[in-house]
Amino acid sequence: MRTPAVMLQGTGSDVGKSLLVAGLARALTRRGLVVAPFKPQNMSNNAAVTPDGGEIGRAQALQARAANRPASVDMNPVLLKPQSDMGSQIIVQGRVFGTAKARDYYRLKDQLLPRVLESFERLGEGADVLLVEGAGSPAEVNLRRGDIANMGFAEAADVPVLLVADIERGGVIASLVGTVAVLEEGERARLKGYLVNKFRGDLSLFDSGLEIITARTALSSLGVIPYFPEAGRLPAEDAVALDRGAIATAGAGVDPVHVVVPRLPRIANFDDLDPLRAEPGVRLTVVRPGEALPGDADLVLLPGSKATLADLAALRAAGWDVDLRAHLRRGGRVLGLCGGYQMLGRRIADPHGIEGPPGEAEGLGLLDVETVLRGPKTVTERAATHLETGEAVAGYEIHMGATDGADRARALLRLDDGTAEGAISRDGLAAGCYLHALFAADGFRRAYLKSLRPGFEAGPAFETLVETTLDALAEHLERYVAVDRLLEIARIR
C-alpha cells in the first residue's frame, strides 16, 4: 500500500511553502502521526548536515525537527548549491555528484529522477504521511521538460497537489488563476485545492476573493492563513530573507551588543545568525554592498561562503577590507566562520578550480594562516569546547580545503576528538574556525557576547525558542487550515 502523500507547490518562490510544511509536520506529529518531509530538488547554500554526514537543505532539517525525527539525505535527494550566476555544485542523496552550469544540469535530470523516486519510496517506509514541498513554481512551464521539482515529480510519484499563494506580495488572485491556466490538463487534474498565505487584517474581507478564485479554477480553498510574525524566529533557507525589511534588528537592551555582518554575494550557512537575531540584547545589522560597515560595531562576523575567492573579491570591491582594519584599530572584534575564516588569512589558493577558475588571492591578513582548497569535502557533525570560556558547543563542518599557520597555535576550540580547531590573532581581536552553529549553544553565546559588552543580558534559550515557535506555528495552522481535508487528499493517492 502506498504511503499517503500531498505536495505543496507555490505560485512563486518564497510564498511560505517551507514553513507551512514545517508547521503541518509538527501539527500532524502532535496528532500522533509519523510524518516525513520531502523536497525532491532544492536550491540553497544554507545546507544542513545529517547524522550520517550528508547534506540537505536547511528547510528540510527544520521540517525533520518539526516531525521529531532525525534529518535524512532522503528528505532532499537533490540539492543545488550555486557557486556562480551560471553554475552550481550538485549534491545527490547527500553527496557531491559534480558541478554543472544551468544548461548542462537540465540534461542530467533524467538521470536524477530515479534517485529522487528511490528516496521518496524509502522515506515512505514506516511513515503515516509524506509532506512534499515543491520548488519555485509549476507556472514556470518553460522549464517543464525534465522537471523533477514540481509537476514532473508529482506525476512520476502520483502525488496530489495543493497550490500555495502569498497574498502579502499582491496579485494573489492572478497568481492562482494564472498558475492553473498555464498548466496542462493532466496537471490541473492533479490539483486538489489551494492555500492563501500571509494574510493581514479581517479575513472576511477576502471572502469575495475566494469566490472569484474558486469560480475561475474550480478549486476549493483549504484555508486563508493569517501572517505569522513569529516565523522570523525560525531558520530561513533563502538568502532573500537577509534582504527584506529587517536588515537591522535593534536589540531591546539599553546598550545592545552590535553585531555587523557583510552581505556576501554567495553567503552560505547564514543560519549561524539566527541565535543572534533572536537575542533581545543584540542589534544585528546585515550590510549591503555600497554601505560602509558601521563604526559602532562590537563584532564584525564574516559568514560562510560557497565561493570564497569570489566573495573575497566582492568584499574588497565594497571597501569592507578598509572598514575591517578601521574596526580593529578601534578595538573591535572580528570572527570568521568557515569561508569567512579562510578570508581572514594571508592567502587562499584554489589550484584545482574547486569553487571556480583555478587561482589564488591574498587574504585579508588578519590571521596568520593560509588555506588551500582541495578535496575531499568535509561534512560532519561536531561537538567542541570553547577554550577561553570552557563552554560546550555543538555544530557542524561543511567545507572544502584545509587551513594552517602560526595563529593555529592559539586555537579557538577543542573538538571532541581532542583536535585543536580555529585560530586567534596575536592581539586576540581576530579569530576564526570551521564550526558552524556556534551561537546556538546558549552558554557559549552568552559568555561570548558578555565579553563584548559586560552589561549584556541574555534572552531565552535558543533551542527552546525554536521548539515553542514550531508548536505555535502548528496551532496557528490547525486553526486556519482544513487539516482534516488535507489528510483526506493525501490518503486518496
C-alpha positions as CSV (number, residue, x, y, z in Angstrom):
1,M,0.0,0.0,0.0
2,R,1.4,3.4,-0.9
3,T,2.1,5.9,1.8
4,P,-0.3,8.8,1.9
5,A,1.3,12.0,0.5
6,V,0.4,15.5,-0.5
7,M,2.6,18.1,-2.2
8,L,2.6,21.9,-1.6
9,Q,3.6,23.8,-4.8
10,G,3.8,27.6,-4.9
11,T,2.6,30.2,-7.3
12,G,6.1,31.6,-7.0
13,S,9.2,31.4,-4.8
14,D,9.2,32.5,-1.2
15,V,5.4,32.1,-0.7
16,G,6.0,30.2,2.6
17,K,5.9,26.6,1.5
18,S,8.8,25.6,3.7
19,L,7.3,27.0,6.9
20,L,3.9,25.6,6.0
21,V,5.4,22.1,5.6
22,A,7.2,22.5,8.9
23,G,4.1,23.7,10.7
24,L,2.0,20.9,9.3
25,A,4.6,18.4,10.2
26,R,4.5,19.5,13.8
27,A,0.7,19.6,13.8
28,L,0.3,16.1,12.4
29,T,3.1,14.8,14.7
30,R,1.2,16.2,17.6
31,R,-1.8,14.2,16.4
32,G,0.2,11.0,16.8
33,L,1.1,10.5,13.1
34,V,4.5,9.6,11.8
35,V,5.4,12.3,9.4
36,A,8.3,12.6,6.9
37,P,9.0,15.8,5.0
38,F,10.4,15.6,1.4
39,K,11.7,18.1,-1.2
40,P,12.8,16.4,-4.4
41,Q,15.0,19.3,-5.6
42,N,16.2,22.3,-3.6
43,M,18.5,25.2,-4.4
44,S,20.2,26.7,-1.4
45,N,23.6,27.5,0.0
46,N,22.1,27.2,3.5
47,A,22.7,23.5,4.0
48,A,22.4,21.2,7.0
49,V,24.4,18.2,7.9
50,T,22.6,14.9,8.6
51,P,23.8,12.4,11.2
52,D,25.4,10.2,8.6
53,G,27.4,13.1,7.2
54,G,25.3,14.1,4.2
55,E,24.0,17.5,3.1
56,I,20.4,18.6,2.7
57,G,18.6,21.9,2.6
58,R,18.3,23.7,5.9
59,A,14.5,23.9,5.5
60,Q,14.2,20.1,5.3
61,A,16.3,19.8,8.5
62,L,13.9,22.2,10.2
63,Q,10.9,20.1,8.9
64,A,12.5,16.9,10.2
65,R,12.9,18.6,13.6
66,A,9.2,19.6,13.4
67,A,8.4,16.0,12.8
68,N,10.5,14.8,15.8
69,R,12.8,12.7,13.6
70,P,16.5,12.8,12.6
71,A,17.3,14.5,9.3
72,S,17.9,12.2,6.4
73,V,19.5,12.7,3.0
74,D,16.4,11.1,1.5
75,M,14.4,14.1,2.6
76,N,16.1,16.3,0.0
77,P,17.8,14.0,-2.6
78,V,18.9,16.7,-5.0
79,L,20.4,19.9,-3.6
80,L,21.9,22.6,-5.9
81,K,24.4,24.9,-4.3
82,P,25.0,28.0,-6.5
83,Q,28.7,28.9,-6.9
84,S,28.2,31.5,-9.6
85,D,25.4,33.1,-11.6
86,M,25.7,30.3,-14.2
87,G,26.7,27.1,-12.3
88,S,26.1,25.1,-9.1
89,Q,27.5,22.2,-7.1
90,I,25.1,19.3,-7.3
91,I,24.5,17.2,-4.2
92,V,22.7,13.9,-4.7
93,Q,21.4,11.9,-1.8
94,G,23.7,13.9,0.5
95,R,27.0,13.5,-1.5
96,V,28.7,15.7,-4.1
97,F,27.7,14.5,-7.5
98,G,29.5,17.1,-9.5
99,T,29.2,20.7,-10.8
100,A,27.2,21.9,-13.8
101,K,26.1,25.1,-15.5
102,A,22.3,25.6,-15.7
103,R,22.0,24.4,-19.3
104,D,24.1,21.2,-18.6
105,Y,22.1,20.5,-15.4
106,Y,18.8,20.2,-17.4
107,R,20.4,17.3,-19.4
108,L,21.1,15.5,-16.1
109,K,17.5,15.5,-14.8
110,D,16.6,12.2,-16.5
111,Q,19.4,10.6,-14.5
112,L,18.3,12.2,-11.3
113,L,14.6,11.3,-11.3
114,P,15.2,7.6,-10.4
115,R,17.3,8.7,-7.4
116,V,14.6,11.1,-6.3
117,L,11.9,8.5,-6.6
118,E,14.1,6.0,-4.7
119,S,14.5,8.4,-1.8
120,F,10.8,9.2,-1.8
121,E,9.8,5.5,-1.6
122,R,12.4,4.7,1.0
123,L,11.3,7.7,3.1
124,G,7.7,6.5,3.0
125,E,8.6,3.2,4.6
126,G,7.2,3.4,8.2
127,A,5.7,6.8,7.7
128,D,2.0,7.6,8.0
129,V,2.1,10.6,5.7
130,L,4.6,12.3,3.5
131,L,4.6,16.1,3.2
132,V,6.2,17.2,-0.1
133,E,7.5,20.7,-0.9
134,G,7.9,21.9,-4.4
135,A,10.5,24.4,-5.6
136,G,9.8,27.7,-7.3
137,S,6.6,27.3,-9.2
138,P,4.9,24.9,-11.6
139,A,3.9,28.0,-13.6
140,E,7.4,28.1,-15.0
141,V,6.2,26.0,-17.8
142,N,9.3,26.8,-19.9
143,L,11.2,24.6,-17.5
144,R,8.7,21.8,-17.6
145,R,10.7,19.3,-19.7
146,G,12.6,17.0,-17.3
147,D,11.1,18.7,-14.3
148,I,11.8,16.9,-11.0
149,A,10.9,19.7,-8.6
150,N,7.1,20.3,-9.2
151,M,4.6,18.7,-11.5
152,G,7.2,16.4,-13.1
153,F,7.8,14.8,-9.7
154,A,4.1,14.9,-8.8
155,E,3.2,12.9,-11.9
156,A,6.1,10.4,-11.6
157,A,5.2,9.7,-7.9
158,D,1.4,10.1,-8.4
159,V,1.0,12.7,-5.6
160,P,-1.9,15.2,-5.3
161,V,-1.0,18.9,-5.2
162,L,-2.1,21.9,-3.2
163,L,-1.2,25.4,-4.5
164,V,0.2,28.0,-2.1
165,A,0.0,31.7,-2.8
166,D,1.3,34.7,-0.9
167,I,-1.2,37.5,-0.6
168,E,1.3,39.8,1.0
169,R,3.1,40.4,-2.3
170,G,-0.2,41.4,-4.1
171,G,-1.9,39.9,-7.1
172,V,-2.9,36.7,-5.3
173,I,-6.0,36.1,-7.4
174,A,-4.0,36.5,-10.6
175,S,-1.2,34.3,-9.3
176,L,-3.5,31.4,-8.5
177,V,-5.8,31.7,-11.6
178,G,-2.8,32.3,-13.8
179,T,-0.9,29.3,-12.5
180,V,-3.8,27.0,-13.0
181,A,-4.4,28.4,-16.5
182,V,-0.9,27.7,-17.8
183,L,-0.8,24.1,-16.6
184,E,-1.6,21.1,-18.9
185,E,-4.9,19.4,-18.5
186,G,-3.5,16.4,-16.7
187,E,-1.6,18.7,-14.3
188,R,-4.7,20.7,-13.5
189,A,-6.5,17.4,-12.6
190,R,-3.8,16.8,-10.0
191,L,-4.6,20.0,-8.2
192,K,-6.9,19.4,-5.2
193,G,-7.1,22.9,-3.6
194,Y,-5.2,26.0,-2.6
195,L,-4.0,27.9,0.4
196,V,-3.7,31.7,0.7
197,N,-0.8,32.6,3.0
198,K,0.4,35.7,4.9
199,F,-3.0,37.5,5.2
200,R,-3.1,40.6,7.3
201,G,-6.4,42.1,8.6
202,D,-10.0,41.0,8.6
203,L,-10.3,37.5,6.9
204,S,-13.9,38.1,5.9
205,L,-12.8,40.9,3.6
206,F,-11.3,38.2,1.3
207,D,-14.5,36.1,1.0
208,S,-15.3,37.5,-2.4
209,G,-11.7,36.9,-3.5
210,L,-12.1,33.2,-2.6
211,E,-15.3,33.1,-4.6
212,I,-13.6,34.5,-7.7
213,I,-10.6,32.1,-7.4
214,T,-12.9,29.1,-6.9
215,A,-15.1,30.1,-9.8
216,R,-12.2,30.5,-12.2
217,T,-10.2,27.5,-11.1
218,A,-12.8,25.0,-9.9
219,L,-10.6,24.5,-6.8
220,S,-11.6,24.9,-3.2
221,S,-9.7,26.8,-0.5
222,L,-8.2,24.8,2.3
223,G,-7.6,28.0,4.3
224,V,-6.6,31.6,4.4
225,I,-3.7,31.8,6.8
226,P,-3.0,35.0,8.7
227,Y,0.5,36.3,8.8
228,F,2.6,34.6,11.5
229,P,5.1,37.1,12.7
230,E,6.9,34.6,14.9
231,A,8.1,32.8,11.8
232,G,11.2,35.1,11.9
233,R,12.4,33.1,14.9
234,L,12.8,30.0,12.7
235,P,15.8,29.3,10.5
236,A,15.4,30.8,7.0
237,E,16.6,28.9,3.9
238,D,16.9,31.5,1.3
239,A,19.3,34.4,1.4
240,V,16.5,36.7,0.2
241,A,15.4,36.7,3.9
242,L,18.5,38.8,4.6
243,D,17.5,41.4,2.0
244,R,13.9,42.0,3.2
245,G,12.9,44.9,5.5
246,A,14.6,43.8,8.7
247,I,18.2,44.4,7.6
248,A,18.8,45.8,11.1
249,T,17.4,44.1,14.2
250,A,17.5,46.5,17.1
251,G,18.2,45.0,20.5
252,A,15.8,45.7,23.3
253,G,18.6,46.2,25.8
254,V,19.6,49.6,27.0
255,D,23.1,49.1,25.5
256,P,22.8,46.2,23.0
257,V,25.8,44.3,21.5
258,H,26.1,45.5,17.9
259,V,26.9,42.6,15.5
260,V,27.6,43.5,11.9
261,V,27.5,41.1,9.0
262,P,28.7,41.9,5.5
263,R,26.2,40.6,2.9
264,L,28.4,38.5,0.7
265,P,27.0,37.6,-2.8
266,R,27.4,33.8,-2.2
267,I,26.7,33.8,1.6
268,A,26.3,30.3,2.9
269,N,25.0,28.7,6.1
270,F,23.7,32.0,7.4
271,D,21.6,30.2,10.0
272,D,24.7,31.0,12.1
273,L,23.0,34.4,12.5
274,D,19.6,33.1,13.8
275,P,20.5,32.8,17.5
276,L,22.0,36.3,17.4
277,R,18.9,37.7,15.8
278,A,16.8,36.1,18.5
279,E,18.7,37.7,21.3
280,P,16.9,40.9,22.6
281,G,20.3,42.2,23.8
282,V,21.8,42.1,20.3
283,R,21.5,44.5,17.4
284,L,22.2,42.6,14.3
285,T,22.9,44.6,11.1
286,V,23.4,43.0,7.7
287,V,25.2,45.4,5.5
288,R,24.6,45.5,1.7
289,P,27.3,46.3,-0.8
290,G,27.6,50.1,-1.2
291,E,27.2,50.7,2.5
292,A,30.0,51.1,5.0
293,L,30.4,48.8,8.0
294,P,29.0,50.8,10.9
295,G,31.7,52.3,13.1
296,D,30.0,51.4,16.4
297,A,30.1,47.6,15.8
298,D,31.3,45.5,18.7
299,L,31.7,42.4,16.4
300,V,32.1,42.0,12.7
301,L,31.0,38.5,11.8
302,L,32.3,37.2,8.4
303,P,29.9,34.4,7.4
304,G,30.4,31.3,5.3
305,S,30.6,31.4,1.5
306,K,30.0,29.0,-1.4
307,A,32.7,30.8,-3.5
308,T,35.3,32.1,-1.1
309,L,37.7,33.7,-3.6
310,A,34.8,35.4,-5.5
311,D,33.3,36.7,-2.2
312,L,36.7,37.9,-1.0
313,A,37.0,40.0,-4.2
314,A,33.4,41.3,-3.6
315,L,34.3,42.2,-0.1
316,R,37.3,44.2,-1.3
317,A,35.2,45.8,-4.1
318,A,32.8,47.0,-1.4
319,G,35.6,48.6,0.6
320,W,34.9,46.4,3.6
321,D,38.6,45.4,3.9
322,V,39.4,49.0,4.8
323,D,36.4,49.2,7.2
324,L,37.6,46.0,8.9
325,R,41.0,47.4,9.6
326,A,39.5,50.6,11.0
327,H,37.2,48.5,13.1
328,L,40.2,46.6,14.6
329,R,42.1,49.8,15.2
330,R,39.1,50.9,17.4
331,G,39.5,47.7,19.4
332,G,36.5,45.9,17.7
333,R,36.5,42.1,17.3
334,V,36.2,40.1,14.1
335,L,35.1,36.4,13.9
336,G,35.2,34.4,10.7
337,L,33.2,31.2,10.2
338,C,34.2,28.7,7.5
339,G,34.6,30.8,4.3
340,G,34.9,33.9,6.5
341,Y,37.7,32.2,8.4
342,Q,39.5,31.4,5.2
343,M,39.2,35.1,4.1
344,L,40.9,36.3,7.3
345,G,44.1,34.5,6.5
346,R,47.1,35.7,4.4
347,R,46.4,33.6,1.3
348,I,43.7,31.4,-0.3
349,A,44.6,29.0,-3.1
350,D,42.2,27.1,-5.3
351,P,44.7,25.2,-7.6
352,H,42.2,22.7,-8.9
353,G,39.3,25.1,-9.6
354,I,37.0,23.6,-6.9
355,E,35.0,26.8,-6.5
356,G,35.6,28.4,-9.8
357,P,38.5,29.1,-12.2
358,P,41.8,27.9,-10.6
359,G,43.7,30.6,-8.9
360,E,44.7,32.2,-5.6
361,A,44.4,35.5,-3.9
362,E,45.9,37.4,-1.0
363,G,43.6,37.2,2.1
364,L,42.8,40.0,4.5
365,G,45.9,39.2,6.5
366,L,44.1,39.5,9.9
367,L,45.1,35.9,10.8
368,D,48.5,34.3,10.2
369,V,47.1,31.3,8.4
370,E,46.8,30.1,4.8
371,T,44.1,28.0,3.1
372,V,44.4,25.5,0.2
373,L,41.0,24.5,-1.3
374,R,41.1,20.8,-2.0
375,G,39.0,17.6,-1.5
376,P,37.6,15.6,0.0
377,K,34.8,17.7,1.2
378,T,34.4,17.7,5.0
379,V,30.7,17.2,6.0
380,T,30.3,16.2,9.6
381,E,28.6,17.0,12.9
382,R,30.9,18.1,15.7
383,A,31.0,18.8,19.4
384,A,33.7,21.0,20.9
385,T,34.7,23.2,23.8
386,H,35.4,26.9,23.5
387,L,38.9,27.2,25.1
388,E,38.6,30.7,26.6
389,T,35.3,30.1,28.4
390,G,35.2,26.3,28.8
391,E,31.7,26.4,27.3
392,A,30.5,23.4,25.3
393,V,29.3,24.0,21.7
394,A,27.9,21.6,19.1
395,G,27.6,22.2,15.4
396,Y,28.8,21.0,12.0
397,E,31.6,21.4,9.5
398,I,30.8,21.7,5.8
399,H,33.7,22.9,3.7
400,M,36.4,22.1,1.2
401,G,40.1,22.7,1.9
402,A,42.4,23.0,4.9
403,T,43.8,25.9,6.9
404,D,47.1,26.1,8.7
405,G,49.6,28.6,10.0
406,A,51.2,30.2,13.1
407,D,47.9,31.5,14.6
408,R,46.6,28.0,14.7
409,A,48.7,27.6,17.8
410,R,46.1,29.8,19.5
411,A,43.1,27.6,18.8
412,L,39.6,28.9,19.3
413,L,38.1,25.4,20.1
414,R,39.0,21.9,21.2
415,L,37.0,19.3,19.2
416,D,35.5,16.3,20.9
417,D,38.3,14.1,19.4
418,G,40.9,16.3,21.1
419,T,41.9,18.2,17.9
420,A,42.5,21.9,18.1
421,E,40.3,23.9,15.8
422,G,40.4,27.5,14.5
423,A,42.9,30.3,15.1
424,I,43.2,33.6,17.1
425,S,45.4,36.5,16.2
426,R,48.3,37.6,18.4
427,D,46.3,40.6,19.7
428,G,43.2,38.5,20.3
429,L,40.9,40.7,18.2
430,A,40.5,38.4,15.2
431,A,39.5,34.8,15.3
432,G,38.0,32.1,13.1
433,C,37.0,28.5,12.8
434,Y,35.2,26.0,10.6
435,L,32.5,25.1,13.1
436,H,29.0,26.3,12.2
437,A,26.2,26.8,14.7
438,L,28.4,28.0,17.5
439,F,26.0,30.6,18.7
440,A,23.1,28.1,19.1
441,A,24.9,27.0,22.3
442,D,23.3,29.2,25.0
443,G,26.2,29.1,27.4
444,F,28.8,30.0,24.8
445,R,26.7,32.7,23.2
446,R,26.0,34.4,26.4
447,A,29.6,34.2,27.6
448,Y,30.9,35.4,24.2
449,L,28.5,38.4,24.0
450,K,29.2,39.3,27.6
451,S,32.9,39.5,26.7
452,L,32.0,42.1,24.0
453,R,29.8,44.1,26.4
454,P,29.9,43.3,30.1
455,G,26.4,44.6,30.6
456,F,24.9,42.2,28.1
457,E,21.7,40.4,29.5
458,A,20.8,37.1,27.8
459,G,17.4,36.3,26.4
460,P,15.6,32.9,26.2
461,A,17.3,29.6,25.4
462,F,17.5,29.4,21.6
463,E,16.6,25.8,21.1
464,T,13.6,26.2,23.4
465,L,12.6,29.2,21.4
466,V,12.6,27.2,18.2
467,E,10.6,24.4,19.7
468,T,7.9,26.8,21.2
469,T,7.7,28.6,17.8
470,L,7.1,25.3,16.0
471,D,4.4,24.4,18.4
472,A,2.8,27.9,18.0
473,L,3.0,27.5,14.2
474,A,1.3,24.1,14.4
475,E,-1.5,25.6,16.5
476,H,-1.8,28.5,14.1
477,L,-2.2,26.2,11.1
478,E,-4.7,23.9,13.0
479,R,-6.8,27.0,13.5
480,Y,-6.8,28.3,9.9
481,V,-6.1,25.3,7.6
482,A,-8.5,22.4,6.9
483,V,-6.0,19.9,8.1
484,D,-8.5,17.0,8.1
485,R,-9.3,17.8,4.4
486,L,-5.6,17.9,3.7
487,L,-5.2,14.4,5.2
488,E,-8.1,13.1,3.1
489,I,-6.4,14.4,0.0
490,A,-3.2,12.7,1.0
491,R,-5.0,9.4,1.5
492,I,-6.7,9.3,-1.9
493,R,-3.3,8.9,-3.6
